[in-house]
Amino acid sequence: MKEGIHPVYATAKVVCACGNTFETRSTHDSIHLDICSNCHPFYTGKQKLIDTAGRVERFRQKYQKAAS
């Protein structure tokens, strides 16, 4: 392998939006996640709606009016 062309592969701190933190190895020094294995519905068995830009609320309002 050529010298000096590869990035530094060191320990990185991973921080999730739920507050969970753990360490892994990466070329970045810190990684920020929106969802991890502690809060992901597949692993926890709990449904969690991730609302981006109010889409879930707009959907509920739209079909609540239609059903009435």
HUTACOR-V348226 format. One record per residue. PSI is psi in degrees with one decimal (NA if undefined). NEAR is the number of other C-alpha atoms within 10 Angstrom. Layout:
BEGIN
<<PSI	NEAR> <PSI	NEAR>>
END
This chain:
BEGIN
<<147.8	5> <145.9	5> <141.0	5> <3.6	7> <-7.9	7> <141.0	9> <160.4	9> <125.9	11> <99.3	11> <-179.4	11> <134.1	14> <145.1	16> <125.7	15> <128.6	19> <126.4	18> <160.7	17> <-24.4	12> <-10.0	12> <-9.0	12> <136.8	14> <146.5	14> <168.3	9> <143.6	12> <-173.1	12> <137.8	13> <170.7	16> <-12.6	12> <153.7	14> <-25.7	14> <147.0	14> <132.5	14> <126.4	11> <154.6	13> <-31.4	12> <139.6	16> <-174.7	17> <-20.6	11> <-25.3	13> <0.7	19> <133.5	14> <-30.7	14> <-39.4	11> <-30.3	10> <-24.5	11> <7.4	9> <137.8	10> <134.4	10> <117.9	11> <125.7	8> <105.3	11> <117.7	9> <118.1	8> <30.2	8> <19.4	9> <-40.1	11> <-44.3	13> <-41.9	11> <-38.4	11> <-45.1	10> <-42.4	11> <-40.6	11> <-46.8	11> <-14.4	10> <-39.9	10> <-39.5	8> <-34.9	8> <-26.5	6> <NA	5>>
END
